[in-house]
């Protein structure tokens, strides 16, 4: 779940609800750079201090967050529309953003990068326009060094058979009324093979939706989603899968654990570095782990 800073309406959120408490603490949304760093910091701190949201790294009192650009135009990547700030990524980095989860959009959208189905670091200076248009994939044995990292969702061609006819769609991992979640789509998302290089058995599937849009409400909260989740879970063992449902913070923690060469059950690393609530200063290991690098940011 995301929340746009320029439309913050705390009275509209039931902060004691388990769903709100479990999902709101991770993501901020909107064109952060359009207003500069100060409003972002004010909104960030309000969520953290007044509502107990967001997360913290070891030994730091600065709230950390993940980000989604509500209009897809991350770092002015949409030909100057819906953003207008070349240095947005630098602002995100300076204000504690550990991951951007905006992409994908669609192949013919100006904001869509040529790099797809990847988890990577920005390849150009964060002060530049669209520094995420290329970059170095994260891999095991090398700590992530440039934050926010870019966590993409699947972008695939879907040759589905419908009414005995093969139909071509572009699957950009959006859950919508006309295109709900299904096991067919799930198989396609797996084929995208979004991983940390060197850890191919840990697949990351990041989806997005507009769940508050009445046109998509049933797909997210009604029978189609219940059916998909039932089929997904019930058939996991037969498909040879172990499923982990995670928040943005937990996903990034597992990604950073993979970078540090951790093995075993990825679910054990949900709280690997970024933790809910302020934590005591922890002794960092002498090797250059993702925790050490994240703390330096």
C-alpha positions as CSV (number, residue, x, y, z in Angstrom):
1,X,0.0,0.0,0.0
2,X,1.3,3.5,-0.9
3,X,0.3,7.0,0.2
4,X,0.7,10.2,-1.7
5,X,2.4,12.9,0.3
6,X,0.5,15.8,-1.3
7,X,-2.8,14.1,-0.5
8,X,-2.1,13.1,3.0
9,X,-5.4,12.6,4.9
10,X,-4.6,10.8,8.2
11,X,-8.3,10.9,9.3
12,X,-9.1,8.6,6.4
13,X,-6.8,5.8,7.6
14,X,-7.7,3.5,10.5
15,X,-4.2,3.4,11.9
16,X,-5.0,0.6,14.4
17,X,-6.3,-1.7,11.6
18,X,-3.9,-4.7,11.1
19,X,-3.9,-4.2,7.3
20,X,-2.9,-0.5,7.7
21,X,-0.3,-1.3,10.3
22,X,1.2,-4.0,8.2
23,X,1.4,-2.3,4.9
24,X,1.5,1.5,5.2
25,X,4.8,1.6,7.0
26,X,6.8,0.8,3.9
27,X,5.9,2.9,0.9
28,X,5.5,6.5,0.0
29,X,4.1,7.7,-3.3
30,X,4.1,10.8,-5.4
31,X,6.5,13.1,-7.2
32,X,8.8,13.7,-4.3
33,X,11.3,15.8,-6.1
34,X,8.6,18.2,-7.3
35,X,8.5,19.7,-3.9
36,X,12.2,19.4,-2.9
37,X,13.6,17.5,0.1
38,X,12.1,19.5,2.9
39,X,8.4,18.5,2.3
40,X,9.5,14.9,1.8
41,X,11.3,14.9,5.1
42,X,8.3,16.5,6.9
43,X,5.9,13.9,5.5
44,X,8.3,11.1,6.2
45,X,8.8,12.2,9.8
46,X,5.1,12.7,10.3
47,X,4.4,9.2,9.3
48,X,7.2,7.9,11.5
49,X,6.7,9.9,14.6
50,X,2.9,10.4,14.7
51,X,1.8,7.1,13.3
52,X,4.6,4.7,14.0
53,X,5.2,3.9,10.3
54,X,8.3,3.3,8.1
55,X,11.5,1.5,9.2
56,X,15.0,2.0,10.5
57,X,18.4,0.6,9.9
58,X,20.7,-0.5,12.7
59,X,22.0,2.4,14.8
60,X,20.1,5.1,12.9
61,X,17.2,7.3,14.0
62,X,16.4,8.3,10.4
63,X,13.3,6.7,9.0
64,X,13.7,4.7,5.8
65,X,11.2,4.1,3.1
66,X,10.5,2.6,-0.3
67,X,9.0,4.7,-3.0
68,X,6.6,4.5,-5.9
69,X,6.2,7.4,-8.4
70,X,2.4,7.7,-8.7
71,X,2.7,8.9,-12.3
72,X,5.5,6.5,-13.3
73,X,7.7,9.5,-14.3
74,X,10.5,8.7,-11.9
75,X,13.3,11.3,-12.0
76,X,11.7,13.2,-14.9
77,X,11.8,10.1,-17.2
78,X,8.6,10.9,-19.0
79,X,9.7,13.7,-21.3
80,X,9.2,16.4,-18.7
81,X,5.6,15.4,-17.9
82,X,4.3,14.5,-14.4
83,X,7.6,15.2,-12.6
84,X,9.9,17.8,-14.0
85,X,12.8,17.3,-11.6
86,X,15.9,15.7,-12.9
87,X,17.5,15.2,-9.5
88,X,14.5,13.4,-7.9
89,X,16.6,10.2,-7.3
90,X,19.1,12.2,-5.4
91,X,16.4,13.7,-3.2
92,X,15.1,10.2,-2.5
93,X,18.5,9.0,-1.6
94,X,19.1,12.0,0.8
95,X,15.8,11.5,2.5
96,X,16.2,7.8,3.3
97,X,14.7,5.9,0.4
98,X,16.2,2.4,0.2
99,X,14.3,1.2,-2.9
100,X,12.2,2.5,-5.8
101,X,9.4,0.2,-6.9
102,X,7.8,2.2,-9.7
103,X,8.6,0.1,-12.7
104,X,7.5,-1.3,-15.0
105,X,5.1,1.0,-16.9
106,X,4.7,-0.3,-20.5
107,X,7.0,-0.7,-23.5
108,X,5.7,2.4,-25.3
109,X,5.6,4.6,-22.3
110,X,8.4,7.2,-22.2
111,X,9.2,6.4,-18.6
112,X,9.9,2.7,-19.3
113,X,13.5,1.8,-19.2
114,X,15.2,-0.5,-21.7
115,X,16.4,-2.5,-18.7
116,X,13.6,-4.8,-17.6
117,X,12.9,-7.7,-15.2
118,X,15.8,-6.7,-13.0
119,X,17.0,-5.6,-9.5
120,X,19.8,-3.2,-9.9
121,X,21.6,0.0,-8.9
122,X,21.3,3.3,-10.8
123,X,24.1,3.4,-13.5
124,X,24.3,7.2,-13.7
125,X,24.7,10.0,-11.1
126,X,21.6,10.4,-9.1
127,X,21.5,14.1,-9.9
128,X,20.9,13.3,-13.5
129,X,17.6,12.9,-15.3
130,X,16.5,9.2,-15.2
131,X,19.7,7.8,-13.7
132,X,18.0,4.4,-13.5
133,X,17.8,4.0,-17.3
134,X,20.7,1.6,-17.0
135,X,22.6,0.1,-14.1
136,X,24.5,-2.8,-12.5
137,X,22.5,-5.8,-11.4
138,X,22.7,-6.8,-7.8
139,X,24.5,-10.1,-7.2
140,X,25.5,-12.3,-4.4
141,X,28.8,-11.6,-2.8
142,X,28.7,-7.8,-3.5
143,X,26.9,-5.5,-1.1
144,X,24.4,-3.0,-2.7
145,X,26.2,0.4,-2.7
146,X,23.8,2.9,-4.3
147,X,20.4,3.6,-2.8
148,X,17.7,3.6,-3.7
149,X,18.0,0.3,-5.5
150,X,15.6,-0.3,-8.3
151,X,13.2,-3.3,-7.9
152,X,11.2,-3.9,-11.0
153,X,8.1,-6.0,-11.5
154,X,7.6,-8.4,-14.4
155,X,7.2,-7.1,-17.9
156,X,6.3,-9.9,-20.3
157,X,4.4,-10.8,-23.4
158,X,1.4,-12.9,-22.7
159,X,0.1,-15.2,-25.5
160,X,-3.1,-16.3,-23.7
161,X,-5.7,-18.4,-25.4
162,X,-9.2,-16.9,-25.0
163,X,-12.3,-18.3,-26.7
164,X,-10.1,-20.7,-28.7
165,X,-8.1,-17.8,-30.1
166,X,-4.6,-16.8,-29.1
167,X,-4.5,-13.2,-27.9
168,X,-1.3,-11.2,-27.4
169,X,-1.1,-8.9,-24.3
170,X,1.6,-7.0,-22.6
171,X,1.8,-8.0,-19.0
172,X,3.2,-5.2,-17.0
173,X,2.4,-6.8,-13.6
174,X,-0.6,-4.5,-13.0
175,X,-3.8,-6.1,-11.5
176,X,-6.8,-4.5,-13.1
177,X,-10.4,-5.2,-13.7
178,X,-9.9,-6.5,-17.3
179,X,-6.7,-8.3,-16.3
180,X,-6.9,-10.0,-12.9
181,X,-4.4,-12.2,-11.3
182,X,-4.4,-15.8,-12.4
183,X,-2.2,-18.9,-12.4
184,X,-1.5,-18.3,-16.1
185,X,-0.2,-14.9,-15.3
186,X,1.7,-16.2,-12.3
187,X,3.6,-18.6,-14.5
188,X,4.5,-15.7,-16.8
189,X,5.7,-13.7,-13.8
190,X,8.0,-16.6,-12.8
191,X,9.4,-16.8,-16.3
192,X,10.5,-13.1,-15.9
193,X,13.1,-14.6,-13.5
194,X,13.7,-11.5,-11.4
195,X,16.4,-12.4,-9.0
196,X,19.6,-11.3,-7.4
197,X,22.3,-12.6,-9.7
198,X,23.8,-15.8,-8.2
199,X,20.6,-16.7,-6.3
200,X,18.3,-18.0,-9.0
201,X,16.2,-20.0,-6.6
202,X,14.9,-16.8,-4.9
203,X,12.4,-15.3,-7.3
204,X,11.0,-11.8,-6.6
205,X,7.5,-11.0,-8.0
206,X,6.5,-7.4,-7.4
207,X,3.0,-6.5,-8.6
208,X,1.0,-3.2,-8.5
209,X,-2.6,-2.1,-8.5
210,X,-4.9,0.7,-8.0
211,X,-7.0,-1.0,-5.3
212,X,-8.9,2.1,-4.3
213,X,-10.2,2.6,-7.9
214,X,-13.8,1.3,-7.9
215,X,-13.2,-0.2,-11.3
216,X,-10.5,-2.6,-9.8
217,X,-12.0,-3.1,-6.3
218,X,-13.5,-6.5,-7.0
219,X,-10.3,-7.8,-8.6
220,X,-8.3,-6.9,-5.5
221,X,-10.8,-7.5,-2.7
222,X,-13.5,-9.8,-4.2
223,X,-13.9,-13.3,-5.6
224,X,-11.3,-13.1,-8.4
225,X,-8.5,-12.5,-5.9
226,X,-9.8,-15.1,-3.4
227,X,-9.9,-17.7,-6.2
228,X,-6.4,-16.8,-7.3
229,X,-4.9,-17.0,-3.8
230,X,-6.6,-20.3,-3.1
231,X,-5.3,-21.8,-6.3
232,X,-1.9,-20.3,-5.7
233,X,-1.5,-21.7,-2.2
234,X,-3.2,-25.0,-2.7
235,X,-1.1,-25.9,-5.7
236,X,2.2,-24.6,-4.5
237,X,3.5,-28.0,-3.3
238,X,2.6,-29.7,-6.6
239,X,4.4,-27.0,-8.5
240,X,7.5,-27.3,-6.3
241,X,7.2,-23.8,-4.8
242,X,7.6,-22.3,-1.4
243,X,5.6,-19.0,-1.3
244,X,6.5,-16.0,0.8
245,X,4.1,-13.0,0.9
246,X,6.1,-10.0,1.9
247,X,5.8,-6.2,2.2
248,X,8.2,-3.8,0.4
249,X,10.5,-3.6,3.4
250,X,10.6,-7.4,3.8
251,X,11.3,-7.9,0.1
252,X,14.2,-5.5,0.1
253,X,15.6,-7.1,3.3
254,X,15.6,-10.5,1.5
255,X,17.2,-8.9,-1.5
256,X,20.0,-7.4,0.7
257,X,20.5,-10.8,2.4
258,X,20.9,-12.4,-1.0
259,X,23.6,-9.8,-1.9
260,X,25.4,-10.7,1.3
261,X,25.4,-14.3,0.4
262,X,22.9,-15.5,2.9
263,X,21.3,-18.9,2.2
264,X,18.5,-21.1,3.4
265,X,14.9,-19.9,3.9
266,X,14.5,-16.4,2.5
267,X,11.6,-15.8,4.9
268,X,14.1,-15.8,7.7
269,X,15.5,-12.5,6.4
270,X,12.3,-10.4,6.5
271,X,13.9,-8.2,9.2
272,X,17.5,-8.6,8.0
273,X,18.5,-4.9,8.1
274,X,15.5,-2.6,7.9
275,X,13.4,-3.1,11.0
276,X,10.0,-1.8,12.2
277,X,10.7,0.9,14.8
278,X,13.9,2.3,16.1
279,X,16.6,-0.2,17.0
280,X,19.6,-0.2,19.3
281,X,23.0,0.4,17.7
282,X,24.3,-3.0,16.5
283,X,27.9,-4.0,16.0
284,X,28.5,-4.3,12.3
285,X,30.5,-7.2,10.9
286,X,34.0,-6.2,9.6
287,X,33.2,-7.2,6.0
288,X,31.4,-4.6,3.8
289,X,27.8,-5.9,4.2
290,X,24.7,-4.2,2.8
291,X,24.0,-3.1,6.4
292,X,27.2,-1.1,6.6
293,X,26.6,0.5,3.2
294,X,23.0,1.4,4.0
295,X,24.0,3.0,7.2
296,X,26.5,5.2,5.4
297,X,23.9,6.6,3.0
